[in-house]
């Protein structure tokens, strides 16, 4: 099932797609940061953290443009409200990626070599979860059934991220390192996993939109 929209709506959809891409770029920049932490180069980590912030700012700017177009009258009021809520929720995903970068940068965090692979795996799974959500978000304008399938994929990947999160925390507390460092690392794991959680939350919102559009 596909919906047909006018010029204003098409512009918002294009901005919506740009926003989705900008959020993905923010998470990709975060992966770059996590991967580079293996080298324990604090100056480079700060540089990459700033790249994450710039990507999040770009996502914010696109979100504002899309919202301004909607407030000018694009879409019927009911769907406009649903879409505005979705865009705001999507933006929180980029915010969460930025918060991970801030935590690493502002606290000069390092990842023990025994945990590096786990952190990288969790961050990449967060991106995979988001990408499934991104596909669902794009499809909700074109193909309801395809969007629903992508929502199922989002939930699957989020559950896999939860498992990685639990295993990583278990591994953290098995290491012979100071308790304060364990707590810092645990908090960082939670922040990375929050990206997948936020993606699933948005997928739930999109599922409700699909139900409403079908009736």
Secondary structure, DSSP 8 states (H G I E B T S, - for coil): ------HHHHHHHHHHHHHHHHHHHHHHHHHHHHHHGGGT-HHHHHHHHHHHHHHHHHHHHHHHHHHHHHHTT-S-HHHHHHHHHHHHHHHHHHHHHHHHHHHHHHTT----TTTHHHHHHHHHHHHHHHHHHHHHHHHTTT-HHHHHHHHHHHHHHHHHHHHHHHHHHHHHTTSSS-HHHHHHHHHHHHHHHHHHHHHHHHHHHHHHHHHHHH-
